[in-house]
Amino acid sequence: MPVYYCPDCGGELRYELNTKLYVCKACGRVYEFEELKTTRERFLKSVMESDEEKKKRQRREVVKWWLGKKSEGE
């Protein structure tokens, strides 16, 4: 069985067979498998993002921020 780690604190997760939930040994946070899967996919996507994709995303965020500031000033 694979070992999973808590997205919040990095502690090892223990699978509880009776509840079918993962419980962090360190902080006590409880996760369903789908929640862990989604969190892991999001993390991997952010890590795998290329430098060019990061620059494009940052530009979009700056433009969005700038346009928001312009509309507040009107």
N, C-alpha and C positions, 0 to 999 in steps of 0.2 A: 504494500500500500504506500502511495507517495506521501511525503511529508509536506504539509502546508504550513505557511507562516502567516501570522496576523498582519494585515495591511496597516493597522494602527500602530502597533508597538514592535512588531518583528518577532514576537514570541511564537513558540511552536503551538500549533493547533492540535487538539485531541478530538477525534471523532467519537461522538456519543451515539452508540447504536440504537438505544431505546428512543431517542428524540430525533435521530438522523440529522444532527446539527454538529457543527465544528465549534469547539470552545477553546479560547486562547488560555494556555496554562499561565501566562504572565498577567494579563489584564482582565481576563474573564469575559471578554467580548464574545458574543455568539454570532455565528454566520451560517447561512444556508449555503449549500454547494453552488447554486446559481449565482449568489452574491459574490462568492469567492472567484468564480469563473469570470464574471463581468469585470471585477476589479483587476484581475490578472491581465485580461485582454486589454483594458485601458492602459495599464502600466506598460505592457509590452509595446503597444502602439506608440506611446510617448517616447520610449527608449529607442525604438526603431526609426523614429522620424528623422529624415535626412536633414542636413544643415540647410539645404535650399527650402525644404518644406517648413522648417522652423522660421526662416526669414520671411517667407510668404505669410505664415500665420501671424507673426509679430507685426508685419505691415498692416494686415487686415485689422488687428486689434487697435493699432495706433489710429488708423483711419476712422474706425468705429468710435473711438474715444474722441477724436477731433470733431467729428460730425456731431456728436452728442454735446460737446462744449459749445459749438457754434449755435445749435438750436436753443441752448439755455440762455445765450446772450441776446437772443432776438426779442 
